[in-house]
Amino acid sequence: MTIIETFLAHQNSDNASGMKRYMKNHFEFLGIKTPERRALSKDFLREKAKAGCVDWALVEKLWALDYREFQYLAGDYLKKVQKWLTLADLDRLYALAIQKSWWDSIDFLDEDVGSIVQRFPQAKAIMLDWSQDDNFWIRRLAIDHQLGFKLETDADLLAAIIKNNVGSDEFFINKAIGWSLREYSKVAPDWVRAFISDNQANMAKLAIREGSKHLDD
């Protein structure tokens, strides 16, 4: 039985209806929750990772399928083979990001994009381009690709990317700005405090509120 057949065999209509509602009815669901999905795919992902490369045909096949769990499986797979992603793969990740876009799939891709940027510093220029892209989901990826970098965060890059997006009235952009600042404030609170102070006139209240959450801890 293939992994696709396995997932299809574990449909749960009760779960699916709730999961679909949670995602604002944008996608169809099989009703496989995260712990079960990971259990069902554990052996499959382990075996696929042994190849030592990224099977883009698999990723694109899963991304094209109707049920959202298959996009999650593609995200799980990419995380498993992340160390083999190269600079050239940014174009492929971009293509995924603009298909079936919503916060869940974009957040899956943050770490993959970030991994490439950390290993290929020339990708920073691409992130600046992405931060001004016509598609706001791509801009969100640029804003949040350094989540988890902690002290390795390129603060100048973060500032430039955020400044390219302040003034936006898009909820998911302002949420991303706040999220990126909040995470960086865990290791550089003074920098984040100063950044917000210098730019608050142009920043959305949501971004300021989210970005300031840990500053008084």
Secondary structure in CASP SS format (residue, H / E / C, confidence):
PFRMAT SS
TARGET T0000
AUTHOR 0000-0000-0000
METHOD secondary structure of the structure
MODEL  1
M C 1.00
T C 1.00
I H 1.00
I H 1.00
E H 1.00
T H 1.00
F H 1.00
L H 1.00
A H 1.00
H C 1.00
Q C 1.00
N C 1.00
S H 1.00
D H 1.00
N H 1.00
A H 1.00
S H 1.00
G H 1.00
M H 1.00
K H 1.00
R H 1.00
Y H 1.00
M C 1.00
K C 1.00
N C 1.00
H C 1.00
F C 1.00
E E 1.00
F C 1.00
L C 1.00
G C 1.00
I C 1.00
K C 1.00
T H 1.00
P H 1.00
E H 1.00
R H 1.00
R H 1.00
A H 1.00
L H 1.00
S H 1.00
K H 1.00
D H 1.00
F H 1.00
L H 1.00
R H 1.00
E H 1.00
K H 1.00
A H 1.00
K C 1.00
A C 1.00
G C 1.00
C C 1.00
V C 1.00
D C 1.00
W H 1.00
A H 1.00
L H 1.00
V H 1.00
E H 1.00
K H 1.00
L H 1.00
W H 1.00
A H 1.00
L C 1.00
D C 1.00
Y E 1.00
R H 1.00
E H 1.00
F H 1.00
Q H 1.00
Y H 1.00
L H 1.00
A H 1.00
G H 1.00
D H 1.00
Y H 1.00
L H 1.00
K H 1.00
K H 1.00
V C 1.00
Q H 1.00
K H 1.00
W H 1.00
L C 1.00
T C 1.00
L H 1.00
A H 1.00
D H 1.00
L H 1.00
D H 1.00
R H 1.00
L H 1.00
Y H 1.00
A H 1.00
L H 1.00
A H 1.00
I C 1.00
Q C 1.00
K C 1.00
S C 1.00
W C 1.00
W H 1.00
D H 1.00
S H 1.00
I H 1.00
D H 1.00
F H 1.00
L H 1.00
D H 1.00
E H 1.00
D H 1.00
V H 1.00
G H 1.00
S H 1.00
I H 1.00
V H 1.00
Q H 1.00
R H 1.00
F C 1.00
P C 1.00
Q C 1.00
A H 1.00
K H 1.00
A H 1.00
I H 1.00
M H 1.00
L H 1.00
D H 1.00
W H 1.00
S C 1.00
Q C 1.00
D C 1.00
D C 1.00
N C 1.00
F H 1.00
W H 1.00
I H 1.00
R H 1.00
R H 1.00
L H 1.00
A H 1.00
I H 1.00
D H 1.00
H C 1.00
Q C 1.00
L C 1.00
G C 1.00
F C 1.00
K H 1.00
L H 1.00
E H 1.00
T C 1.00
D C 1.00
A H 1.00
D H 1.00
L H 1.00
L H 1.00
A H 1.00
A H 1.00
I H 1.00
I H 1.00
K H 1.00
N C 1.00
N C 1.00
V C 1.00
G C 1.00
S C 1.00
D C 1.00
E C 1.00
F H 1.00
F H 1.00
I H 1.00
N H 1.00
K H 1.00
A H 1.00
I H 1.00
G H 1.00
W H 1.00
S H 1.00
L H 1.00
R H 1.00
E H 1.00
Y H 1.00
S H 1.00
K C 1.00
V C 1.00
A C 1.00
P H 1.00
D H 1.00
W H 1.00
V H 1.00
R H 1.00
A H 1.00
F H 1.00
I H 1.00
S H 1.00
D H 1.00
N H 1.00
Q C 1.00
A C 1.00
N C 1.00
M C 1.00
A C 1.00
K H 1.00
L H 1.00
A H 1.00
I H 1.00
R H 1.00
E H 1.00
G H 1.00
S C 1.00
K C 1.00
H C 1.00
L C 1.00
D C 1.00
D C 1.00
END
